[in-house]
Amino acid sequence: MSSLKNDFNLSKRIDKALVKKEEKKIVNENSNQSLVNAFSRVATELLAGLLIGAGIGWTIDKWLNSSPWFMILFFLLGGAAGILNLWRMITGKGLKIGYFNQ
């Protein structure tokens, strides 16, 4: 009788271990996915800043016929804006309520 009880306890412990293993697997998959999301956001933030800055500069250069000065200036400003956005993402400081009051 005690052997049957030990077998039952063992099977319960095995089931609990398997459930924990599945939970860890799910957590690892989620952390890998969040890492991919973070890297894609990094690339998007930098690329968007650079492209928008260069586009604004190119447009102003065409309008004022002052090629390439504004494009260079706004390209650098766009890069700085992209890096600022990345810094906000890494430090967790987005444009929340009270962001500028800190």
C-alpha positions in Angstrom: 0.0 0.0 0.0 2.8 2.4 0.8 4.4 1.6 -2.5 1.3 2.7 -4.3 1.2 5.9 -2.3 4.9 6.6 -3.1 4.2 6.0 -6.8 1.3 8.5 -6.6 3.5 11.1 -4.9 6.2 10.5 -7.4 3.9 11.0 -10.3 2.5 14.2 -8.8 6.1 15.5 -8.4 6.9 14.6 -11.9 3.8 16.4 -13.2 4.7 19.5 -11.2 8.3 19.4 -12.6 7.0 19.1 -16.1 4.7 22.1 -15.7 7.5 24.2 -14.3 9.7 23.1 -17.3 7.0 24.2 -19.7 6.6 27.6 -17.9 10.3 28.2 -18.1 10.3 27.4 -21.8 7.5 29.9 -22.4 9.3 32.5 -20.4 12.5 31.9 -22.4 10.6 32.2 -25.6 9.0 35.4 -24.5 12.3 36.9 -23.4 13.9 36.0 -26.8 11.0 37.6 -28.6 11.2 40.8 -26.4 14.9 41.0 -27.2 14.2 40.8 -31.0 11.5 43.5 -30.5 14.0 45.7 -28.7 16.6 45.3 -31.4 14.1 46.0 -34.1 12.9 49.1 -32.3 16.5 50.3 -32.0 17.0 50.0 -35.7 13.7 51.7 -36.4 14.4 54.6 -34.1 17.8 55.3 -35.6 16.8 54.8 -39.2 13.6 56.9 -38.8 15.5 59.8 -37.2 18.2 59.8 -39.9 15.7 59.5 -42.8 13.3 62.1 -41.6 16.2 64.5 -40.8 17.8 64.0 -44.2 14.4 64.4 -45.9 13.7 67.7 -44.1 17.2 68.9 -44.9 16.9 67.9 -48.6 13.6 69.6 -48.9 14.9 72.9 -47.4 18.0 72.7 -49.6 15.8 72.3 -52.7 13.6 75.2 -51.6 16.4 77.6 -50.7 18.9 76.2 -53.3 21.6 75.8 -50.7 22.6 72.2 -51.3 23.9 70.2 -49.1 24.1 72.3 -46.0 20.7 71.8 -44.5 20.7 68.2 -45.4 23.9 67.6 -43.5 22.6 69.7 -40.5 19.2 67.9 -40.3 20.8 64.5 -40.9 22.9 65.1 -37.8 19.9 66.4 -35.9 17.9 63.4 -36.9 20.7 61.1 -35.7 20.7 62.9 -32.4 17.0 62.6 -32.1 17.2 58.9 -32.8 19.9 58.4 -30.1 17.8 60.5 -27.6 14.8 58.2 -28.3 17.0 55.1 -27.7 18.3 56.6 -24.5 14.7 57.1 -23.4 13.8 53.5 -24.3 16.8 52.1 -22.5 16.4 54.1 -19.3 12.6 53.6 -19.3 11.9 57.3 -19.5 9.3 57.8 -22.2 7.1 60.8 -22.5 5.0 59.9 -19.5 3.1 62.3 -17.4 5.6 64.3 -15.3 8.5 63.4 -17.5 9.7 67.0 -17.8 9.1 67.7 -14.1 11.8 65.3 -12.9 
